[in-house]
Amino acid sequence: MIYGIGTDICDIRRIRDSIKRYGDRFAIKILCDAELALWKTRGERWPERGVRYLATRFSAKESFSKAIGLGMHTPMSWRGCEIANLPSGQPTLVLHGPLKTWFEAKRLSAHISVTDEADYAASFCVVEITEESRLNL
């Protein structure tokens, strides 16, 4: 059963401007430690690739926050929500701290998709109530 659906579109030019204005501070606010390391690696090789990486993560976290119905309010936080990739390249959510505890207590699972093209990054998130949780309703 679907718990919530979220979508987001992000103007990559705004992310680029934020990086120019605030430098690493902007990325540190949005990305968890693992994402931050990958952002730095990608950005050092090709700065535009780093910008796009940050934009897709920003968008994915926004769509997830909408799907769980919290927006950016506790326990949802930028750094508590990590967008990682499976070996296949498929994006997946890895939650940390109070957000992970909240999400697991509700017995939810999430699916996330991200994309970028030209000036925009977009994401789509579906959060489901797990089968086990549905049986207890």
N, C-alpha and C positions, 0 to 999 in steps of 0.2 A: 504494500500500500504506500502511495506517495505521501510523504510528510510535507515536502515543499519543493518548489522549483525556483531557480534564480537565474538571471541572465545579466550580462553587463557588456558594455562596449566602452572602450577607453581610447581616447585620442593620444596616439603615441607622441605627437608633438608636445603635448602638455607634460608627459613624463620626461621627455628630453629637456624641456625648459626647467622642470623641477630639479633635475640632476645638475644643470648648469647653475641654477640659483643656490641650491643647498648642498651640492656635492654628495659625498657618501652619507651624510646625515639623513637624506631622504630615503635612500636604499636601506639603511640600518633600521629606520622606522617601519618599513614595509616587510622586509625579508628576515626569515629566521637565519640562524648561523649557517646551516648547510646551503641554503639558497644564496646567501650573501657571498659565500666562497665561490660558488658557481658563477654568480653575476660578475664578480671581479675577474675570474678567469676568462669568461667570454668577452667581457668588455676590454680587457687588455689586448686580446688578439684582434678584435674588430669592435670598436666602440658602438656601432649601430646594433650589433647583435646583442650587446649588453643592455641597451635601451629597450629593445624588443622583448628580451627576457623579463626585465622588470615590469614592463607594461602588461605582459600576459599574466604574470603572477599577481599584479595589482587587480586586474580584471577578474581573475579566478577567485581571489579572496572576496571581492565584492559580491560576485554571484553566489558564492557559498554562504556568505552572511545573509543574503536575501532568502536563500532556500531554507535556512534554519530559522528564519523569522526574527533574528536578533539585530540585524544591521551591525554596526560597529559598537555594540554595547556588551558589557561583561556578561558571560565569560568569553565572548568573541573578541579576538585581538589579532592584529596583523601578524605578530610573531608567533602566536599560538596555532596558526594555520599554515602548514607547509604544503606547497605544491611540488611534488616529486614526480619522477618518471619511473615506470616499471622498465625492466630490461627491453621490452618490446617498444618502448618509447611512449606508451600510453600514460597520460597524466593521472596522478592519483593524489588523494589527500592524506597527509600525515598530520595528526593533531597532537598538541602538546599541552601540558599543564591543566588548568581549570577547564579549558575548552574540551580537551580529551575526556576528562572525567564527566562533564555534563553530557557530551555526545554519547558516550558509552552507557551512562545511566538511562538515557532515553532509548537505548538499543537501536540506534540509527546506523545507516550505511549511506555512503555518498558516491556519486559518479560525477566526474568533472571532465569537460572538454574545453580546450583553448585553441585559439587560432590568431594569426595576425596577417595583415595584408596592407600594403601601402602605408597609410597613416593611422590605421586602427588595429587594436587588439580586441578580441571578443572572447567571451566564455559563456558556458552554459552548465548549470549544476542541477542535478536531481538528487534529492535526499529521500531515502525510503525508510520506513519502519521495518525492521527485520522480521522474518517469518516467526521466530520465537516470540517476539514482542507482540505480534498480532494475535497469537494464540492466547495470550494472557489478557486481551482486551475484554 
